Amino acid sequence: MSIIAFTGVTRSYGASEALRGVDLVIDRPQVVGLLGRNGAGKSTLLRMIPPLIHATRGSVRVFDNDPWKYQETNKLRLGYLSDSDVHPLGLRIEDLFQLCSEVYPTWDQALVDRFAGRFGLTKQRVLALLSKGQQRQVGLLCAVGHRPELLVLDEPAGGLDPVARRDFLSVVIEVLADSGGTVLFASHLFGDVERLADRIVILHQGRVLVDEPSERLQADACRIEMPWSETTSERLSAWKACARVERTGERLVGTLRVAPADASAGVAAEIGSAPTEVQAIGLEDLFIALTGAP
Amino acid sequence: MLWRLAPDSPEPLYLQLVRQLRAAVASGRMQPGERIPSHRELAAQLVINHLTIKRAFDLLEAEGLVITKRGLGTFVADRLPAGHAAVGRDEVSADLVRAAQAARRLALTREQWNALNDRAWRASASPEDT
C-alpha cells in the first residue's frame, strides 16, 4: 500500500534526460519537501502524478494504481498546483470556484471562502486582473478546496511576497492539521521546507541524491576547517560522509554529513588528524555543498 | 511565552521548541499547571507543521515537563521533574563555557573575566529585580 511509488523512473526530452532512474516511495501520510537546483527534474517528477506526462521508462503508481488508467478517480483525491498555472483568465474568481465545485463532489466552499478572506481576495474580480501572487493564491485554493488526500505543489510560493507566503503556508498547514494528508512540494525556500517537511528529498541531475527525515538531515551536517594539504584533501574527499572539500588559502574547509559532536573523532579516525574547528550548518549550506559545482 | 523560531538555524525546529519551553519553565515564564496552546493552535501561530510540534511535546512529555490531559489539553506539569532546573543550568553553563573560551582567546585575566561576569549580571537585571 503506497500513496506514491516511483520505481526506476526516467524521462527524456529529446536528447536530454530530465530523470535518470528515480526511486521514491511515500507509503504513509507525510510532508515531503523536494529540493533540487533548476533543471534537477523536480517539475518533471511532479507532473507524472496528476498525470500530465509519461515516464520514458520505469513505473509510476499513485494510490497504488496506474495514474493514467485511474485519472478520473485519482483526480478527486489529489490536488495539484503546477509551477505555472494557467486559469481561464476571463473568469471571475467565483466562477472558477463554481467550476471546481462541479468537478469535485467534496468541494468545501466554506473552507475556500475562509482562506480567500485570509488572502484578501475579492471573489468578484476577474482572474486576468489579479497580480501573479494572487493568481498563485487562487491556484492553491483550487488545489485544496476539495480536501485532497494528496497535495502536490510545484514551487508553490514562487513570486509571493513574505506576507503572502506566510499566509500561503498557513493554509497548507491548516489543511494538513485537519486532514493528516500527504503533501509533496518542490521549493527553493529552505525556511519554508523546514517549516513544513517531515522528510526531505534532494533531486540532483535527475537522480535522488538524498532522501531522509528532515531532522536527521539537519542534525548530521557540519563544516570543518583544518590545515590544507593535498593528502588531507584527497583522503577527506574519499570519505563517504564528505559532501565537499574546498581550499581557502592555507586552510581546508570540508562539509560533512556527520553530527558536529562526532566530527572531530570521525575525521581523526578517517584521515589521521583532527580538524581545528567544527561548526554546525543549516540545510541551505548543506544543500549547496551537495549540489554545487565542484 | 514568546517563541522564537529560526528555520535557517542548524538546530532542528522541534529542538528549538523543546529548548525554549525548558528555558521558559526553568525561568518561571511558564508556571506549573499553566495551559499550553494545542498543537493545532501552535502550528497555526508559528506556521510550522503540527507534527513538528507533536515531536517536541512528545519529548517534553517523556521528560515529565508537560502533561497531556485527555480532552483538556497540554499543561506544564504541576510537579516538575527533579532536575528540571538543572536543565536550565546546563544551558547557561554551556553558554558560559563558550564565553570563557572567547575570553581566553583574548587572553583576559581571571579578574577581568570575573568583572565581565559581574557587569553582565547587573546588565541583565529586569526592573523588578532592582
Interface residues (C-beta under 8 A of the other chain):
Chain A: Q30 V31 R166 L169 S170 I173 E174 L176 A177 F190 G191 D192 E194 R195 L196 A197 D198 S214 E215 Q218 A219 A221 P260 A280 I281 G282 L283 E284
Chain B: P7 D8 S9 P10 E11 P12 L13 Y14 L15 H39 R40 A43 A44 V47 I48 N49 H50 L51 T52 R55
